[in-house]
Amino acid sequence: MASVAPSCINIKKPKLFWTVGPALFGNIGCFLSNPICTVANAVFVRTAVGSLRPVLTTSCTGVASFVPSVPQASSRSRTSTVTVTVSATATVTATRKLNPIKMSAKSSNDIDGKAIAAQIRAELKVRVATLPSPPGLAVILVGSRRDSQTYVRMKKRACEEVGVASFGFDYPDTATEQEILDKVHELNQDDKVHGILVQLPLPAHIDESNVIQAVVPHKDVDGLHPLNTASLCSTGTHVGVQKLNWKDMASVPFHIPCTPQGCIELLDRTGVDLKGKNAAVIGRSNLVGLPVAMLLMHRDATVTIVHSKTVNAAQIVKNADVIIAAVGRAQMVKKDWIKQGAVVVDVGINSIDDPSSKKGYKLVGDVDYANVKQVAGQITPVPGGVGPMTIAMLLRNTVNSCVRHTASKSEKK
């Protein structure tokens, strides 16, 4: 198996090293050290941020026909019902109230990833409360990278909020590959652990592919195991193959990578109908570009993958109803690439100079947000769009794993 690191861009500043790219999990990490990487051999990080609140969006002019007009929120609360299947014959239904918010006119065509992630986490909390035992997520951290430590802390806080048990296993940079493999094998056998996440990148002396493949597929909540990848790439169009309901991610019996899953969830929760639409995915990484293209195809979109060798990339993108940008180049996608009313999901996150900022830089996506927003029907901002969704999808994968494990135990009794 090839290295799981996507192609990305490094932005160097004095005593700061930024790693960006398809920006695994939609956010950016930094650490105080001398730059040690080149563009061709870049490290990458997983971090996720986002405040939590429910979401409603408002309509705007120039929206494509497949983007629904959502009315302004009323003062009344809404009700969300979550049904959890714990065996072949028994289900548990839980109901909670969601307090809607009103979106300002300024952000009327923004897809608010922070708010949608908050809604998902609230739903997961209700779902977890119906389970006979809490889901468990184990995270293996090797080394003392500050960005990785930040991610682990954020994951732990999210687990606590939702009711997922969090198990952390920290190792020094000098840990051997065998030590990590032994811990993975131990966690594979632990019934209290339903998801295993190995924090990447690992030190250079550890083969990441060996560690990833050591995680049993049903606990691979990152969706990186080759068997989970193969399952995602199976279309199920031939006779005799079980058809999956790709509109209900909880019913898919294997783990889907978190950031691509988060992109589709954003589209679903803003009412974007993908069936029959032209979709352009900018970027072909193993972590975002390829899996999100497969998910779009499973939802009956006609998908084109645009990459560095694509001829007339701008024209191809302009024909798309839905664009997902995950290439790791700051503000590469311009206004004249986008047709009126298209939906734009920006996965990238990049640091650019900004003398007006106290930090001297600001974070931007792969899309020229301020200008593209003028023609897009809906668009994700950076930050606050895709990024917050990734940890929500990680938690959802863990909860789904627990539900499947509980159902399996019930059927064996």
C-alpha positions in Angstrom: 0.0 0.0 0.0 1.3 3.4 -0.9 1.9 6.1 1.6 -1.4 7.7 2.7 0.0 11.2 2.8 -1.7 13.4 0.2 0.2 15.9 -2.0 0.3 19.2 -0.3 2.0 22.6 -0.1 4.2 23.8 2.6 4.2 27.5 3.5 7.3 28.5 5.4 7.6 31.4 7.8 10.3 32.3 10.3 10.3 29.5 13.0 6.9 28.3 11.7 6.1 25.4 9.5 2.7 25.2 8.0 1.4 22.0 6.4 -1.5 22.4 4.1 -3.0 20.6 1.3 -6.2 18.7 0.8 -5.8 19.5 4.5 -6.6 16.2 6.0 -9.7 16.8 8.1 -10.1 20.2 6.8 -7.9 22.2 9.0 -4.3 23.2 9.5 -1.6 22.4 11.9 1.6 24.1 12.8 4.5 23.4 15.0 7.5 25.4 16.2 10.6 23.9 14.6 12.8 24.3 11.6 11.2 23.3 8.3 12.1 19.6 7.6 9.9 18.9 4.6 9.8 19.6 0.9 6.8 19.9 -1.2 7.5 16.5 -2.7 7.8 14.8 0.6 5.4 16.7 2.9 4.1 15.8 6.3 0.4 16.4 7.0 -1.8 16.7 10.0 -5.3 16.1 11.2 -6.9 18.8 13.3 -10.4 19.9 13.5 -12.1 23.0 15.0 -15.5 24.5 15.2 -17.9 26.0 17.7 -21.2 24.2 18.0 -24.7 25.3 17.1 -27.6 24.2 14.9 -28.0 25.5 11.4 -30.5 26.8 8.9 -29.6 28.5 5.6 -31.5 31.1 3.7 -32.1 31.4 0.0 -30.2 33.8 -2.3 -30.5 35.1 -5.8 -28.9 33.1 -8.7 -29.3 29.7 -7.0 -29.4 26.7 -9.2 -32.7 24.8 -9.5 -31.4 21.9 -7.5 -30.4 24.1 -4.5 -33.6 24.4 -2.4 -34.8 27.7 -1.0 -34.9 27.3 2.8 -37.2 29.6 4.7 -36.1 31.7 7.6 -36.2 30.1 10.9 -39.2 30.7 13.0 -39.2 31.2 16.7 -40.5 27.7 17.2 -38.2 24.9 17.9 -37.9 21.8 15.7 -38.0 18.1 16.6 -35.4 15.6 15.5 -36.0 11.9 15.9 -33.2 9.4 15.9 -33.8 5.7 15.6 -31.1 3.2 16.6 -31.3 -0.4 15.6 -29.6 -2.6 18.3 -30.7 -6.0 17.0 -32.5 -7.6 14.1 -35.8 -7.2 15.8 -35.5 -4.3 18.2 -35.1 -0.6 17.7 -34.9 2.4 20.1 -36.2 5.8 19.1 -35.2 9.0 20.9 -36.5 12.5 20.3 -35.0 15.8 21.1 -35.7 19.4 20.3 -33.4 21.5 18.1 -33.4 25.3 18.5 -32.9 26.8 15.1 -30.9 29.9 14.4 -31.4 32.7 12.0 -28.7 33.2 9.4 -27.7 36.8 8.6 -28.1 38.2 5.1 -24.3 38.5 4.8 -23.9 34.7 5.1 -27.1 33.7 3.3 -25.3 31.4 0.8 -22.7 30.1 3.2 -22.8 26.5 4.2 -22.1 26.7 7.9 -20.0 23.6 8.8 -19.7 24.7 12.4 -23.4 24.7 12.9 -24.0 21.4 11.0 -21.2 19.7 12.9 -22.9 20.9 16.1 -26.2 19.5 15.0 -24.6 16.1 14.2 -22.9 15.9 17.6 -26.1 16.7 19.3 -27.8 13.9 17.4 -25.0 11.5 18.2 -25.4 12.3 21.9 -29.0 11.3 21.8 -28.1 8.2 19.9 -25.4 7.2 22.3 -27.8 7.6 25.2 -29.9 4.7 23.8 -27.0 2.3 23.6 -26.5 -0.4 26.3 -22.8 0.7 26.7 -20.9 3.7 25.4 -18.9 3.6 22.2 -15.2 3.6 22.6 -12.6 5.4 20.5 -8.9 4.7 21.0 -6.2 7.1 19.7 -2.6 6.2 19.4 -0.2 9.2 19.4 3.5 8.7 18.7 5.8 11.6 19.4 5.4 15.1 20.8 4.2 17.1 17.8 2.1 20.0 19.1 -0.3 19.9 16.2 -1.0 16.2 16.8 -1.4 16.8 20.5 -3.9 19.6 19.8 -6.0 17.3 17.6 -6.0 14.6 20.3 -7.2 17.1 22.9 -10.0 18.3 20.6 -11.1 14.7 19.9 -11.2 14.0 23.7 -13.4 17.0 24.3 -15.7 16.0 21.5 -15.9 12.5 22.9 -16.8 13.8 26.3 -19.6 16.0 24.9 -21.2 13.1 22.9 -20.7 10.4 25.5 -18.1 8.4 23.7 -15.4 6.8 25.9 -12.0 8.0 24.9 -8.8 6.0 25.3 -5.5 7.6 24.7 -2.1 5.8 24.2 0.9 8.1 23.9 4.3 6.9 22.8 7.7 8.8 22.5 9.3 9.4 19.1 11.6 6.5 19.8 8.8 3.9 20.0 9.4 1.0 17.7 7.0 -0.1 15.0 6.5 -3.4 16.8 5.4 -1.6 19.9 2.7 0.3 18.0 1.6 -2.9 16.2 1.4 -4.8 19.5 -0.9 -2.0 20.9 -3.1 -2.1 17.7 -3.4 -5.9 18.0 -4.4 -5.5 21.7 -7.0 -2.9 20.8 -8.4 -5.0 18.0 -9.3 -7.6 20.7 -10.8 -5.1 23.2 -14.6 -5.1 23.1 -14.7 -1.7 24.8 -13.0 -0.2 21.8 -15.1 0.3 18.7 -12.8 2.6 16.8 -9.1 2.9 16.5 -7.3 6.0 15.1 -3.6 6.1 14.6 -2.6 9.7 14.6 -0.6 10.5 11.4 2.1 11.3 10.5 4.1 8.6 12.3 7.9 9.0 12.8 9.9 8.2 9.7 11.2 4.8 11.0 7.6 3.5 11.3 5.9 2.2 8.2 2.5 3.9 8.2 0.9 1.4 5.8 1.9 -1.6 8.1 0.2 0.1 11.0 -2.9 1.1 9.1 -3.4 -2.4 7.7 -2.9 -3.8 11.2 -6.2 -2.2 12.4 -9.1 -4.5 11.8 -11.4 -3.0 9.1 -14.5 -2.8 11.4 -12.5 -0.6 13.8 -10.8 1.5 11.2 -12.9 4.6 11.8 -10.5 6.6 9.6 -11.6 4.5 6.6 -8.0 4.0 5.4 -7.8 0.2 5.5 -7.4 -1.3 2.0 -10.6 -3.4 2.5 -12.6 -0.3 3.4 -11.2 1.5 0.4 -12.1 -1.5 -1.8 -15.6 -1.5 -0.4 -16.0 2.2 -1.2 -14.9 1.6 -4.7 -17.4 -1.2 -5.4 -20.3 0.2 -7.3 -22.6 -2.8 -6.8 -24.1 -2.5 -10.2 -23.8 -6.2 -11.2 -26.3 -8.8 -10.5 -26.2 -10.5 -7.1 -24.4 -7.7 -5.3 -26.2 -6.1 -2.3 -27.3 -2.5 -3.1 -26.4 0.0 -0.4 -28.4 3.0 0.6 -25.8 5.8 0.1 -28.3 8.4 1.3 -28.1 6.8 4.8 -24.4 6.6 5.8 -25.3 4.8 9.0 -26.6 1.9 7.0 -23.3 1.5 5.0 -21.6 -1.6 6.7 -18.0 -0.3 6.5 -16.2 2.9 7.4 -16.0 5.9 5.0 -13.1 8.4 5.3 -14.1 11.3 7.5 -13.4 14.4 5.4 -15.1 13.0 2.2 -18.0 11.9 4.2 -18.2 15.3 5.8 -18.4 16.9 2.4 -21.4 14.8 1.3 -23.1 15.4 4.7 -22.8 19.2 4.2 -24.5 18.8 0.8 -27.2 16.6 2.2 -28.0 18.9 5.1 -28.3 21.9 2.9 -30.7 20.1 0.6 -28.4 19.7 -2.5 -29.8 17.0 -4.8 -26.8 15.2 -6.4 -28.7 12.8 -8.7 -27.9 13.5 -12.3 -25.8 16.6 -11.5 -22.3 17.3 -13.0 -19.7 17.3 -10.2 -16.1 18.4 -10.5 -13.6 17.2 -7.9 -10.4 19.2 -8.0 -7.6 17.0 -6.6 -7.0 13.3 -6.7 -5.5 12.4 -3.3 -6.2 9.1 -1.7 -7.5 10.9 1.4 -10.0 13.3 -0.2 -10.2 13.5 -3.9 -10.6 9.9 -4.9 -13.0 8.9 -2.0 -15.2 12.0 -2.4 -15.4 11.3 -6.1 -16.6 7.7 -5.3 -19.2 9.0 -2.9 -20.5 11.5 -5.4 -20.8 8.7 -8.0 -22.7 6.5 -5.5 -25.1 9.4 -5.2 -25.7 9.3 -9.0 -23.7 12.4 -9.9 -21.6 12.5 -13.1 -18.1 13.0 -11.8 -15.0 14.6 -13.4 -11.7 14.6 -11.5 -9.6 17.6 -12.3 -5.9 17.4 -11.5 -2.5 19.0 -12.4 -2.4 17.5 -15.8 -6.0 18.3 -16.8 -6.4 20.3 -20.0 -8.8 23.3 -19.8 -9.4 22.7 -16.1 -11.3 26.0 -15.7 -13.8 25.2 -18.4 -14.4 21.7 -17.0 -15.1 23.1 -13.6 -17.4 25.8 -15.1 -19.6 23.1 -16.5 -20.1 21.6 -13.0 -23.2 22.0 -10.8 -21.2 20.9 -7.7 -17.5 21.6 -7.1 -15.3 20.1 -4.4 -11.9 21.7 -4.2 -9.2 19.7 -2.4 -5.9 20.5 -4.1 -4.0 22.5 -1.5 -3.4 25.7 -3.6 -4.5 29.0 -2.0 -7.4 30.6 -3.8 -6.7 28.8 -7.0 -10.4 28.5 -8.0 -11.5 31.8 -9.4 -14.9 33.4 -10.0 -14.7 32.8 -13.7 -14.3 29.0 -13.0 -17.8 28.9 -11.5 -21.1 29.0 -13.2 -24.0 30.9 -11.7 -25.7 29.0 -8.9 -23.2 26.2 -8.5 -22.5 24.7 -5.1 -18.9 25.0 -4.0 -17.3 22.9 -1.2 -13.8 24.0 -0.3 -11.7 21.4 1.5 -8.3 23.2 1.3 -6.9 25.4 3.9 -3.8 27.5 3.3 -1.8 30.3 5.0 -1.2 33.5 3.1 0.5 36.8 4.2 -1.8 39.4 5.7 0.0 42.4 7.1 -3.3 43.7 8.6 -3.6 40.7 10.8 -1.9 40.5 14.2 -0.4 37.2 13.3 0.8 38.4 9.9 -1.2 35.8 8.0 -4.7 34.6 7.4 -6.2 31.2 6.5 -7.9 30.8 3.1 -9.2 27.9 1.1 -8.5 26.6 -2.4 -11.3 28.8 -3.6 -11.2 32.6 -4.0 -14.0 32.8 -1.5 -14.9 36.6 -1.6 -15.3 36.6 -5.4 -16.7 33.1 -6.0 -19.3 33.8 -3.3 -20.8 36.4 -5.7 -21.8 33.7 -8.2 -22.1 30.5 -6.1 -25.5 29.3 -5.0 -23.9 27.9 -1.8 -20.3 27.9 -0.7 -18.3 26.7 2.4 -16.2 29.3 4.0 -12.6 28.7 5.3 -12.3 28.2 8.1 -15.7 27.1 9.4 -16.9 24.9 6.5 -15.5 21.4 5.9 -13.1 21.4 8.8 -15.5 21.1 11.7 -17.3 18.2 10.0 -14.3 15.8 10.1 -14.3 15.2 13.8 -18.1 14.9 13.7 -17.7 12.2 11.1 -15.0 10.4 13.1 -17.4 10.3 16.1 -20.2 9.1 13.9 -18.1 6.3 12.5 -17.3 5.2 16.0 -20.9 5.3 17.1 -21.9 3.3 13.9 -19.2 0.7 14.8 -20.7 0.4 18.3 -24.2 0.0 16.9 -23.1 -2.7 14.5 -21.2 -4.5 17.3 -24.2 -4.4 19.6 -26.5 -5.8 16.9 -24.0 -8.6 16.2 -23.9 -9.5 19.9 -27.7 -9.5 20.1 -28.0 -11.8 17.0 -25.6 -14.3 18.5 -27.6 -14.7 21.7 
